[in-house]
Amino acid sequence: MKVNIAHDDEQAHASDFDLIIKDTIQWIRHLHSNNRIVTMLEKQGINKDDALVLISTLRAEMSKSINSIGYKNTAFGFLWFFVGSFITLLGYSAMSHNGGGRFTLFWGAILYGGIKFIFGVSQLIHARLIRN
């Protein structure tokens, strides 16, 4: 029986720690200052030094992850925008050399690329804000 109690006690501590990590991640996402997060963690029983280590570790990992995704979204957004614009301009150029007519505007690719690019840039900005 005593082993089960110890096991249950370990699970309770792991669950508490998971909750503290989740709370800290949310506070970082909402761009709370380190001092404010330390104060909130101290209310949960974490000492200041451990809180600062936890915050800096989570900030670094979150920033790295969001930065990576932001660069990917920015690159793919630019690629979609560029290819859509380029193909549209090729069609327009061919139409104008033939004396007029119709051409296809690849507005879906251009719009999707522009939105994805802007979203990626906003992720890069957010990653820098989290890091600081």
N, C-alpha and C positions, 0 to 999 in steps of 0.2 A: 504494500500500500504506500509506503513512504516513497518508493521510486515513482509511482504514478503522480503523487503530489508534487514531487520535484519536477517531473516532466510537464505537468500542468502549469507549474510556476514558471518554467522556462518559456512555455508557449505564451503565457500572459506577458512576460517581459518582451518577447519578440514582437508580439502584437502591439504593445505600447510603443516600442521602437519604430515599427512600421508606421504607426499613426503619427509619431513625431516627424519622421522623414516626409510623409505626405503633407503634413501641415507646413513644414519648412519649405517644401517645393512650391506650394501654393503661395506662400508669402513672398518668395523670391519672384515668382511669375507676376505677382501684383506689384513688383518693384518697391517693396518695403525696404527701408534702410537696414543696415546690419544692426545698428543699435536697437531698433524696434523689434527685429527678429530675436535678438539676444534676450531682450526683456520678456518676450512672449515665451521663449524656451526656458528661461529661468523660472517662470511661473509654473512650468511643467516639470521642474526639478532637475534641469540640466545646468551644470555650472558654466560660467562665462567662457572659460578657455575651450571646453568641449564644444560649446555652441559656436564659437568663432571658427573652429576647425571644421565643424559640420557645414556651416554656411559657406565657407570658402571652397570646400570640396564640391558641394552641390552647385554653387555658382559656376565653377570652372567646368564641370561636366555638362551642365545644362547649356552653358554658352557654347561649348564645343559642339554639342549635338545640334542646337538650333542654327549655329553658324554653318555647319556642313549642309543641312537641309536648305538653308537660305541661298548658299552658293549654287546648289543644284537647281533650285527653282529659278534663280536669276539667269543662269546659263541656258536652261531649257526654254524659259520664257523669251529670252533674246533670240534663240534659234528659231522658235516658232514664228515670232514677229518678223524676223529677217527673211525667212524662207517664204512666208505668205506675202510679204511686200515685194520680194524679188520676183516671184512667179507672177504676181499681179502686174508689175512693171514690164516684165517680158511680154505678157499678153497685150498690154496697152501699146507697147512699142511696135509689136507686130501688126496690131490693128491700125496704128497711125501710118505705118509704112505702106499699107495696102490701100490707103485712101479713105479710111474710116470703117465703121462697122461696130461690132460688139466685142467686148472682152470680159473676162471673168475677174471679179474682185474677190479675192480670197479673204473676205472680212472675218470669217470664223477663226482662221489661223492667226490673223493679225490681232484680233481682239483677245483670243485666248493667250497668245504670247505676251501681249501687253499687260494683261491682268496677272499672269504668272510671274512676269518680271517684277512688277510693282509689289506683289506679295513677297517675292524673294528678297527684295530690297528692305521691306518692312521687317522681315525675319532677321536680316543682318543687323539692322538698327536695334531690334529688340535684344539680340544676342550681346551686343555691345553694352546696352543698358543693364542687362543682367550681370555681366562681368564686373561692372563698376559698383 
